[in-house]
Amino acid sequence: MNEVIKINPEKSSLAEMVHQQIRSDIYDLHLLPGERYTEANLAQRYKVSRTPLRLALHMLQREGFLNKGNGHAAWQIPPIDLDYFQDLYELRVNLELIAIRRICTLETPPDFSSLKNFWFVSEADRSTDGQLVANADEVFHSTLVKASGNSEMSRVHSDITERIRIIRRLDFIEGARITAAYEEHANLLRALMKRKQELAELLLKAHIEVSRAEIRNLTLHRLSEAANSNRQLV
């Protein structure tokens, strides 16, 4: 007979909280790709007992954020594989191009009011908070795909967005990139609202290509900076 493992609801809730904290720290490079961590270190860092911690770690393993390392209680954050992220970006841009074509042929144009409220503002009213702009960027692109009306395509796009988030946030750490983001998103949105499909496709390709090239350079530099910063704290 198979053993039935009962999980204390309180432990499960705590595990989910730790799961979210660790994932956020991975996104923000507080836990570095390629580094190894023991359960003892992580339990001390997040001030939690081993049981909810292990539940959280196994959740992160299933999601691809952690690998089981050598040793009973060792874990490793997978190194950043830039070729892997390039493949994800290629898939992402193709999904969004399909979405643009579908949007431009809809009888009733989608309501993009919420996007306009953020991206159609004067320079003085633009946010300089990189994380806020990064979040708005995710909402922008996910809204386009959802507006296409294909729920399965939206699900796949959401999964890609989740996987590339760790490096997408690096695109919004400099003022020049934030300024460019406002202009690029606004121009793309105007083209969509006017149903200029070819222009919208060109703008999307240019927007993602610039972002992808910028991130490829930023990632190596930012990881080096984060590693040095963490060593100084030890």
N, C-alpha and C positions, 0 to 999 in steps of 0.2 A: 504493500500500500504506500502511495506517495505521501510524504509528510506535508501537512498544510502549515504554512508559515503565517502566523498572525502578526500584523503590524499595528502597533499602537497608533491610533489616529493622531495623538499629540506628537509622537516621534515623526510621523509622516509629514505633519505640517511644518515641523522644525526642519526636516530634511529639505522640503521645498524652498524654505526661506534661505537655507545655506546654498542650495542649488542655484538660486537666483543671484546670490552674492558672489559666488565663485564665477559664474558665467559673466557677470558684470565686470569683475576684476580681470578676467581674460580679455574681454573686449577693450578695456581701458589700459591693458598692458601692465597692470599691477602684478599679474602672474604672467611670466614670460614664456612664449613659445619655445619649445626645446628644453625647458628647465624641468628638473625632476623634483617632486615633493613627496614627503612621507605623510602618512596619515597622522602621525604624532605632530608634525609641524603644522598641518592644516587644522587639526583639532585645536591647537593652541592659538593659531591665528584667528579662527572664527569663533573661538570660545564655545565649543560644542563638544558633546561626548561622541564616542566612536560610532555608535549605532546610527544616529541620524546623518552623521558625516558620510558613512559608507553608502547609505541610501542615496545621498546627493551625488556622490562620486560615480556610482553606477548609472544614475540618470544621465550624467554628463558624458559618461563613456558611450552610452547608447546613442547620444546625440552627436558624437564625434568630437567633443571638446577635450576629452582626456583619453589617454591610452594607459593600460595597465603596464607598469614597468617591471623590471627584474626585481624580485624580492616580494615578500609577503604583503607589505604595506606601502609599496612604492607606486607613484603615479607620474605620468609625464604629459605635459601639454604638447600636442603635435607641433613640430616645427612648421613655420609658414612656408608652404610650397607655392611659389609665385606662378608656376605653370598651371597648377590646379585652379588658382583664382582666375587666371586668364581664361581658362575653359568655362568657368562659371560666368564670367563677364560676357563671353561670346553667346552663351545660352540666354543670358538675361536680355541682351540687346535684341536678339531675334524674337523673344517673347513680346517685348515692348513694341517692336516693329509691327508684329501681327496685331497687337492691340490698337495701334494707331490706324491701321487700315480698316479695322472693324469700326472704330469710333467714327471715322470719316464717312462711313456708309450708313450709319444709323439714321433712322427717320427722325427721331427726336434726339437732339444733342444732349449729352450728359450735363449735369449741373456741376460746374467746377467752382462754385462760389467760395467754398472753403479754401481752395487752392489760391484763388485770386486774392483773398483776404490776407494771405501771408506773403505771396510773391509780388503782387501789384502794389507796392508801397514806395514812398519816396526814399531817397538815399538816407535821409535823416532818421527815418523810422525803421530802417533795416536792423535786424538783430546782429550783434557781433559775437554772440554765444555760439561757438562751434558745435557743441553737442546739440543745441536747439535746432540749428540749421541742418545738421545731419539727420535728426529725427524728421524734420519737415521734408527733407529730400526723400527719405524712405516713404513717407506718406504720399508724396507727389507721384512717385513711380508706381506704387501699389494701387493708387487710385486710378491711374490710367489703365492698368491691366484689369482691375475690377469693372471699370466702365465698359470694357469690351464685351462683357456678359458671359464670358466663359469661366465657370467656377473652377474647373480643373486646371486651367492655365494659371489662374490666380493662385491656386494652392501651390503649384510648382514654383511660381515666381516668389511667393512668400518664403518658401524653403531656401531658395537661392539668396534672397535678401538676408535671411538669418545667417547663412554660412559666410557671406562676404562682409558682414557687419564689422568684424574685427579690423579689417583694413579700410572699409569705407569711412569710418570715423576719422581716419588720418587725413582725409581730403579736406577737412574743415578746421584745420589748426592754424591756418594763415589767413590774414585779412584779405589778401588778393584773391584767394580761392573762394572766400565767402562772397565777395563782391561779384565775382564771375558767376557763382551759383545763382544769385538773384537774377542776373541778366539772362543767363542761359535758360532757366526755368520759365521766366516770364515770356521770352521769345517763343519757346516751344508751346507754351499754353496759348499764346495769341494765334499761332499757326493752326492749332487744333480747333480753336473756337471758330476760326474762319474756314475750317475744313480744307486747308491747304495741305493735302496728304504728302506730296513729294517734299515740300519744304519742311514739314514736321519730321519726316523720316531723316532728312539731312541734318537737321538740328539735333535730333536725338543721337544719331551716330557720332556727331562731332562732340556733343556733350559727354557721352560715356567714354569716348576714346581719349579725350583730354584728361578726364578723371582717372581712367585706367593707367595712363602713362604717368600721371602725377603720383599716383599711389605706389606704383612700382618703385619709383625713386624714394618716395617718402618712407616706405615701409622699412627699407634697409637702414636708412638714417635714423628713423624714429626708434626702431628696435635697439640700435646701438646706444642711443641716448637713454632709453629706458633701462637697459642692462647696466650701464654705468651708474645711473641714479640709484638703482636697487643695491648695487655693490657698496655705494657710499653709506647706505642706511644700515648695512650689516655691522 
